[in-house]
Amino acid sequence: MSVGAAPAPNHRHLFHRPVDRLAARLRLLRAAVAALMLVLTAGTAVLVYDAESAGAADQQARTHPVTATIIPDTGSTGTGTGTPVRPGARLDPRTGNVPLAATWQWAGDTRTGLIELPVGASAHSRTSILVDSSGTWAGPKIDSTEIVGNTVAAVIGAVVVASALTAGLHTWCARVLDRHRQRYWDEALCRLFATGGK
């Protein structure tokens, strides 16, 4: 007499109560959303890094390096060629840069204007700056430190948003599950008392 094979387990009956099946679905939903948030955070990092790198490459392609000399503050506010210019007000205290008057040579002419340099730059000191095709200062150079800093800031922002969304979903799922569990127990008690009263 041959022994028959054991029946395969029916996975559809692993969870008998509707509330258990709902809990399993909510766990899958939370896991899927968490994975999606991880992908979006990584995508944000890649997009920001690529954009910052493209900006740096564009700046390098359309600008030219020249040497500028800081003009001492003589109390004048003129902006003519070679005229000393009083340093402007500090732009952003978080950057550590201030606008200073400087002069540089471009296409045989002497140019004078305001450039941004770290606090503490001394008069008559020389520094390398970038100018555009017309010889106008093209802004601070975008370096790798700035690219990495902006990328990290974007990633931190994305992580904060993703964490808030995930926490909100977790709270919503917990409330939905609690309501269904309460309703399940209420119905079970009603059936119990109805059966016991017969």
C-alpha angles and dihedrals in degrees: 000000000000121000113233120232117264112262115260114252114260105233091193089071098049088102113038100176120071090225090058091052089049091051090052091050092049091051090053090048092052092048092049093049092047090052090048091051090051091052092047092050091051090046091052091053092051094046095048093045091049092048093049092046090049090051091052091048091049091050091050091049097050101037137067129212119240134168116250129194121215112239117223117242107254096167094260122125099194120127102199122127110298092357115140113245125205111240111260127236118287109274104205123000090206094061097052090224129122130188111252132182114251140167130216141167123253128169091343094308131106112238126198127193148121120289131178118246135162117276112272100041106150129224117268091019116136126227138172116250136173123243131185127236091283093052095253119139107266098204132261117329114260105231134181092263091059092046092052092043093052091046092051091048091052092048092050090051091048091049091051092050092044092049092050092050092046092048091049091051091048091052092048092049091049091052093047091049092047091052092050092046091050091049091047093053092045090053092045091052091048091052091046094052091042090053093044092052093059 
